Amino acid sequence: MKRKIYNKMLQWKQQWGGRSALLVDGARRIGKSWIVREFGQKEYKSFILIDFNNVDTGITELFERYLTDLDAFFMRLSLYTGVRLYPRESLIIFDEVQMYPKARAAIKYLVNDGRYDYIETGSLVSINHNVKDIVIPSEEIRMNMYPMDLEEFMWAVGEEMLFDYVRTQYKSQSPLGQGLHRRMMEILRTYLLVGGMPQAVESFVERKDMRDVDAIKRSILALYRNDISKYAGRSAPKVTMVFDNIPGMLQQHEKRFRPAKIKASARMKDFLEPMFWLDESRVVNFCYNTTEPSVGLALNKDDSKVKLFMADTGLLVSMAFGAGELEQGGIYEKILRGKLEFNKGMLVENLVAQLLRSAGHPLFYYTCSSRDSADDRMEIDFLIRKEEVTSRHNICPIEVKSTGRYTLTSLEKYARKFHSYIGRSYVLHSKDLEVKDGIVYLPLYMAGLL
């Protein structure tokens, strides 16, 4: 399956030429090991992959005994793995490097030696957890990896040409037309259910059986919960409570995290460590309130008002519904047909958050609950900054609408109050593309193109 991160890795190889290692981090089961193996096969004359999750003592002994003699280290590594190494033409991969911190510490010496390229992979939580008694190498460049986005999903299901056309229409701000728009909405609903975890996507492509897809997603959720127990330490019970309550929080009208909803009389400070852990795990996307939508959204970040979105909407679907509900109630089929009568807003907003994050946007929203002025009371679902050179700050408000009938009261208030900051205003909805009264109405499947 094609992944966009591949081209970023290629840029790293060409730009750095062995002067830095690459650390690919992200949540578990998003395809890190697969993509680095694919990269090694295609871009190098030879490569060695060391999986520290299942490594022989003969390999670890090399790090214990031979790092002061790299000629001996590489010779023995080559003999042990049966792979010939070629200076500047070979790649050495440390997969799940967090399981053996000494290998990560060795990156400093290996990179400075300059003979080969190095890529490390690992889960950010466990990487940061296993750093005791080692020096974090400065010779690392970190690259974040996310679940497959909608375009990658469409590559996997054989719809590459269709998404290319979607991009063309987005750039020209032209509608797709009734037939193609309907087809894209069908694909979007499928992606919403399957999600972007490669194992789930692979199962869907091969078997088209949603029961298998759901079973895979539930196994991934079980793995995440196991990681919480393993790595979150004393915070594990609170982390679990927050994680398991994400579907319930997103179903509320005001979706932001409220500690008292998790535990009576709790305050935000009681959950600082669990929230930090979830942020580091990358299984949750954090969307922060900004008190003023000016040029630096992060400069006005309000940490006390935050929304939690699952990093993968397919996983959220499996969290929100029991296996019996999905199968016996035909929920998958109803969502695919657009017939399910329930609060779809939580799934749609989570989907937009996922696509914006995958596109590289940090997530921010704006809210004001003024008691004095009705004109100031508003909430904007997302704010992004567009990289355009103008005299404005180019902060773009985004409203997400999951139904065909909606109002734009908050967006209109926002435009009046912050008109000097606004680049363009966007509404993401289930209809085709339209530009009207200075607002760009985009179909939901274009969210990742913003």
Salt bridges, closest charged atoms under 4 A:
ASP25 OD2 - ARG142 NH1 3.94
ASP25 OD1 - ARG282 NH1 3.00
GLU38 OE2 - LYS42 NZ 3.01
GLU61 OE2 - ARG65 NH1 3.95
GLU64 OE1 - LYS102 NZ 2.97
ASP71 OD1 - ARG115 NH1 2.87
ASP113 OD2 - ARG115 NE 2.86
ASP117 OD1 - ARG88 NH2 2.64
GLU139 OE2 - LYS108 NZ 3.59
GLU140 OE2 - ARG104 NE 3.00
ASP149 OD2 - LYS4 NZ 2.70
GLU151 OE1 - LYS4 NZ 2.85
GLU151 OE1 - ARG167 NH2 2.74
GLU152 OE2 - ARG3 NE 3.32
GLU159 OE2 - ARG183 NH2 2.72
GLU160 OE2 - LYS2 NZ 3.22
ASP164 OD1 - ARG167 NH1 3.75
GLU186 OE1 - ARG183 NH1 3.58
GLU206 OE1 - ARG207 NH1 3.47
ASP209 OD1 - ARG211 NE 3.33
ASP212 OD2 - ARG207 NE 3.22
ASP214 OD2 - ARG218 NE 2.68
ASP227 OD2 - ARG28 NH1 2.87
ASP244 OD1 - ARG225 NE 3.02
GLU254 OE2 - ARG256 NE 2.94
GLU254 OE1 - ARG258 NH2 2.83
ASP303 OD1 - LYS301 NZ 3.70
GLU333 OE2 - ARG337 NE 2.63
GLU349 OE1 - LYS255 NZ 3.51
GLU349 OE2 - LYS307 NZ 3.49
ASP376 OD1 - LYS417 NZ 3.42
GLU379 OE2 - LYS307 NZ 2.94
GLU387 OE2 - ARG385 NH1 3.20
GLU399 OE2 - LYS401 NZ 3.61
